[in-house]
């Protein structure tokens, strides 16, 4: 229960970093920086918490539409261009791909550890 909560909170924090403002070095006029950050964060959370990975992928992917909605309601501009709300849902793709890549890497590494135990 605690690890599930921690994983969800980590996904929300990572998604907020990527979706709302990003890091100052990535304040460009293009969306690739945000997509790469979501992919990396998703890969990390998928590898760290493989159980229920689809939920964290969904949370990470939905932070971008949430950021678009908040920016539209408050009048603040996002650091990357998004023409409409429907386009912002494409962030779910790198979130799911990254999460399940992390889960796959965790399982592959775990299978390797079982075959070759440490001395």
C-alpha positions in Angstrom: 0.0 0.0 0.0 2.7 2.4 0.9 4.8 1.6 -2.2 1.7 2.1 -4.4 1.1 5.5 -2.8 4.8 6.4 -3.2 4.8 5.4 -6.8 1.7 7.4 -7.6 3.0 10.4 -5.9 6.3 10.1 -7.8 4.4 9.8 -11.0 2.4 13.0 -10.2 5.6 14.9 -9.2 7.5 13.7 -12.4 4.4 14.5 -14.6 4.1 18.0 -13.0 7.8 18.7 -13.8 7.4 17.6 -17.4 3.9 18.9 -18.1 3.6 22.2 -16.3 6.9 23.8 -16.5 9.7 21.3 -17.1 13.3 22.1 -16.2 14.6 25.5 -17.1 17.1 24.1 -19.6 14.3 22.5 -21.6 12.2 25.7 -22.1 12.2 25.5 -25.8 9.5 26.1 -28.3 9.2 22.5 -29.2 7.3 19.6 -27.6 10.1 16.9 -27.9 11.7 17.9 -24.6 8.5 17.3 -22.7 7.9 14.0 -24.4 11.4 12.8 -23.6 11.1 13.8 -20.0 7.8 11.9 -19.7 9.4 8.9 -21.4 12.4 8.9 -19.0 10.2 9.4 -15.9 7.9 6.7 -17.0 10.8 4.3 -17.6 12.1 5.0 -14.1 8.7 4.6 -12.4 8.0 1.4 -14.4 11.3 -0.1 -13.4 11.0 0.9 -9.8 7.3 -0.1 -9.3 6.3 -2.7 -11.9 3.0 -3.7 -10.2 0.1 -1.6 -11.5 2.4 0.2 -14.0 -0.5 1.1 -16.3 -1.9 3.4 -13.5 1.3 5.4 -13.2 1.6 5.6 -17.0 -1.9 7.0 -17.2 -1.2 9.5 -14.4 2.0 10.6 -16.2 0.3 10.9 -19.6 -2.6 12.8 -18.3 -0.5 15.5 -16.6 0.0 17.2 -20.0 -3.8 17.6 -20.8 -4.2 18.8 -17.2 -1.4 21.3 -17.7 -3.1 22.5 -20.9 -6.4 22.8 -19.1 -4.8 24.8 -16.3 -3.0 27.1 -18.7 -6.2 27.7 -20.6 -8.2 28.5 -17.5 -5.5 30.8 -16.0 -4.3 32.4 -19.2 -0.7 31.3 -18.6 1.2 30.1 -21.7 2.9 26.7 -21.7 6.6 26.6 -22.7 5.7 24.3 -25.6 3.0 24.8 -28.3 -0.2 22.7 -28.2 -2.9 23.6 -30.7 -5.8 22.0 -28.7 -6.7 19.8 -25.8 -7.0 16.7 -28.0 -3.4 16.9 -29.1 -2.2 17.0 -25.5 -3.6 13.5 -25.0 -0.8 12.2 -27.2 1.5 12.4 -24.2 -0.1 9.2 -23.0 1.9 7.3 -25.7 5.4 8.0 -24.4 4.2 7.5 -20.9 2.9 4.0 -21.7 5.9 3.1 -23.9 8.4 4.3 -21.2 6.6 2.6 -18.4 6.4 -0.8 -20.0 10.0 -0.5 -21.2 11.0 0.0 -17.6 8.8 -2.9 -16.5 10.4 -5.1 -19.2 13.9 -4.1 -18.2 13.2 -4.8 -14.5 11.9 -8.3 -15.4 14.8 -9.0 -17.7 17.3 -7.9 -15.0 15.4 -9.9 -12.4 15.5 -13.0 -14.6 19.2 -12.6 -15.0 19.8 -12.2 -11.3 17.9 -15.5 -10.6 20.2 -17.3 -13.1 23.4 -15.9 -11.7 23.2 -15.3 -8.0 25.8 -13.1 -6.4 28.6 -14.7 -4.5 
